[in-house]
Amino acid sequence: MSQAAAQLRARLPRFNDAASLRERLALVPPRMSEAPRTPFVVLVCTVLAAGVVGLLMFNTHMQQGAFVARNLQKQANALQAEQQQLTMELQRLRDPQRIASQAHDLGMVAAENPVFLNAATGQIIGTPKPATPKDALQVAYDAPKPAALNPAPQVITVPAQPQTQPQTQPPAGAASPPPAH
Amino acid sequence: MTVRPRGNAAGLRRGSADGRLRIAFLLIAILLSVFAARLFQLQGIDPQAYAARAQADGLVHVTLPAARGNIVDRNGEVLAQSVAGTMIVADPTLTAPHAQQIAQMLAQKLNLDYFSILQKLSTDKTPNGTSIRFTYIARRVPATDANALLKQVSDAKLTGLYGQADPLRDYPGGDLAANLLGFMNGEGQPSGGLEAAFSKMLAGRDGSDTYAAGDGARIPLGENTQVNPVNGQTLKLTIDRDVQWYAQRTVQQAVQTNGAASGVAIVMDTQSGQLLALADYPSFDANHPGDGGALGSAALSNVYEPGSVEKTLTNSAMIEKGVITPQTQITVPPYLPVADRVIHDFETHGTIHLTAAGVLAQSSNIGTVLESQHIDAATLGSYLKSFGLGQATGIGIPGESAGILPSPSSWNELTKSNISFGQGLGVNALQIATAVNTIANHGLYVSPSIVVGKATTTGGKTVGSDVSSTHQVVSANTAQQVTSMMELVPTKDGTAPNTAIGGYRVAGKTGTAEEVNPACKCYDFVDVSYGGFAPADAPRFTVYVVIKDPKTSNPSGAMIAGPVWREIMTYLLQKYAVPPTGTPAPGLAATW
């Protein structure tokens, strides 16, 4: 190092010079009491816990509701199927075929002539004629026989055998009668 | 004392912070670029595959079937309806140990065949050794029955039997209007009739339901996407269920009593043209279409020569043209040679003197031909076309035939004579019924309809009572004169005194038409018919009945079809409470 630089350095104030240190030193004020940090932490933890638990409970409640809804839906489906069954039963009871069969069984027949009675005046409009059993309507639905129940007759042709001896037993190869139907 | 500046010998021992930082940054950059590359690989190339794999794991996709619309009659009575059904399926590997017990329950509860079910439940391996995990046990079982059965099976701690949704189509009336309704085939597709014609409007649109499931159960609050199904619309018919039933049974009785091949009865409401009944025999049970019978509607598809009922149309044309009046006097010879043939009447007679009314009432072919010689072919042909012959009525049921009306320019004299009394042209039952209805409706043709309101077929055609068309064929005066002539038919002067209804004025016409046997190409059998309406002066209903090929000796429209007509008309007048009008019949003279 050069002489000039050393001199220059000697003249500049030094920050860590003992005197400047002493000047700068001062009495440290008494420590301020800090606010306790624990309650804040507790508060935050409480809020956190409450939020988590609350969310969990809320979610659980909703899921329970979903289970209830599913059970009710199953119940509604079952009731709907039952209602359909009952409606079908009602339709079967109101079927004109069934009613006509029951009327037929009671001996009822169709009217010969349409006749009207004016209830107010007692006047009969039309030509009344007593109904007779021949006016009965055939009510049963007779489906045409399917082919399986209406087979063509089996025809077996056997040439006649000249009779040479008394018949004590049927000759071999006799025709079997066609199946009864 | 000197304090050593930082960054000198101590720094050399600890190394340069810059360098560490740079190395750290380099490592982080390498790591991030690896991440970036992986990100590009996952998202940039084929992102769907991973998403689909994630979805497939735990998501269930179910189709929500749309309920098929009902078909109801004019009073809302159900003719065809969709019922929630279940199909019973089994896993034979699980059912095989207890097959007998399960089969017994199935046989008892669902009335199935025990042995075939037992076979299915116990066969858990195919012949080449692979195990069978799925087999159908029963299709389209009503839901309550199936649920009861499945509950019984699970209560007995038996596994392997499951139920799946399988909606079924129920026809509460069985064979009631089955010829019109059609049916659903084994795959659940509509087959023929109105079910097929209006399938688009009846079917609706299926929905879907996608949800997260765990262990077979839906996870509540899990992912859930639902598209609601759009149910089908209801189709309302003009058919009256009770009248249809009655018509079907009376036709059946007549066909069976007379050993006939088939029969048809049509009931129309005169003013609106709505069909109250369109009955066919033989028919079939729509719930069991596989059991046989005649599918479809012969009333619409079968073409035949109408016979003498058509004389009412010829007479309408002639009276409208002023060629004849009901009291025109005709001398009717016992036979009439026309071209190279000889025309006879149904009953042999000598030379008789009949008025035009008498010619119609006695159904004289010869008299009709003599009258028609004063009208030319083109005019008669155009009137018949105006009455609707030769064109399909277009009510919306598939399979309807248009009939055959030869072009008037092609008629020779024999053809014209034949056509004038109803031979030599082809019609279906509905066409001729509608034509007779035109006379009942004061000469106004109303196109028949089978749907109340309007509906669009799958082919895009709109049909229904709201869109029926009308046109005046003959004047009301002409129609009234023809009606007066027709009123003679159910009297002692006419061919069918047995069709009179006590207290009422009825108008009718018998028909006995010869039909060609395609085997011998000769006229071999007859179709007998009767068409008419009541009350004659204020017609409410037109009824037309035709019975094909009755096997009785000397069959006639009066004896076979007439009684059916009378029964149906009596039923109608009573059901709809139509009182007699009380006016006296015109009582035209039949002879002179």
HADDOCK unambig.tbl for C-alpha pairs under 7 A between the chains (distance, minus, plus):
assign (segid A and resid 63 and name CA) (segid B and resid 220 and name CA) 5.73 0.50 0.50
assign (segid A and resid 63 and name CA) (segid B and resid 221 and name CA) 6.50 0.50 0.50
assign (segid A and resid 66 and name CA) (segid B and resid 220 and name CA) 5.43 0.50 0.50
assign (segid A and resid 67 and name CA) (segid B and resid 220 and name CA) 6.77 0.50 0.50
assign (segid A and resid 81 and name CA) (segid B and resid 84 and name CA) 6.73 0.50 0.50
assign (segid A and resid 81 and name CA) (segid B and resid 143 and name CA) 6.06 0.50 0.50
assign (segid A and resid 81 and name CA) (segid B and resid 144 and name CA) 6.00 0.50 0.50
assign (segid A and resid 82 and name CA) (segid B and resid 144 and name CA) 6.28 0.50 0.50
assign (segid A and resid 84 and name CA) (segid B and resid 83 and name CA) 7.00 0.50 0.50
assign (segid A and resid 91 and name CA) (segid B and resid 172 and name CA) 6.49 0.50 0.50
assign (segid A and resid 92 and name CA) (segid B and resid 172 and name CA) 6.50 0.50 0.50
assign (segid A and resid 95 and name CA) (segid B and resid 173 and name CA) 6.43 0.50 0.50
assign (segid A and resid 96 and name CA) (segid B and resid 242 and name CA) 6.51 0.50 0.50
assign (segid A and resid 113 and name CA) (segid B and resid 501 and name CA) 6.34 0.50 0.50
assign (segid A and resid 113 and name CA) (segid B and resid 502 and name CA) 6.11 0.50 0.50
assign (segid A and resid 113 and name CA) (segid B and resid 570 and name CA) 6.32 0.50 0.50
assign (segid A and resid 114 and name CA) (segid B and resid 570 and name CA) 5.99 0.50 0.50
assign (segid A and resid 114 and name CA) (segid B and resid 573 and name CA) 6.53 0.50 0.50
assign (segid A and resid 114 and name CA) (segid B and resid 574 and name CA) 5.25 0.50 0.50
assign (segid A and resid 116 and name CA) (segid B and resid 579 and name CA) 6.87 0.50 0.50
assign (segid A and resid 126 and name CA) (segid B and resid 502 and name CA) 6.81 0.50 0.50
assign (segid A and resid 126 and name CA) (segid B and resid 503 and name CA) 4.70 0.50 0.50
assign (segid A and resid 126 and name CA) (segid B and resid 580 and name CA) 6.48 0.50 0.50
assign (segid A and resid 127 and name CA) (segid B and resid 502 and name CA) 5.32 0.50 0.50
assign (segid A and resid 127 and name CA) (segid B and resid 503 and name CA) 5.14 0.50 0.50
assign (segid A and resid 138 and name CA) (segid B and resid 249 and name CA) 6.89 0.50 0.50
assign (segid A and resid 138 and name CA) (segid B and resid 253 and name CA) 6.24 0.50 0.50
assign (segid A and resid 139 and name CA) (segid B and resid 249 and name CA) 6.32 0.50 0.50
assign (segid A and resid 143 and name CA) (segid B and resid 284 and name CA) 6.85 0.50 0.50
assign (segid A and resid 143 and name CA) (segid B and resid 293 and name CA) 6.76 0.50 0.50
assign (segid A and resid 144 and name CA) (segid B and resid 282 and name CA) 6.73 0.50 0.50
assign (segid A and resid 144 and name CA) (segid B and resid 293 and name CA) 5.97 0.50 0.50
assign (segid A and resid 146 and name CA) (segid B and resid 292 and name CA) 5.80 0.50 0.50
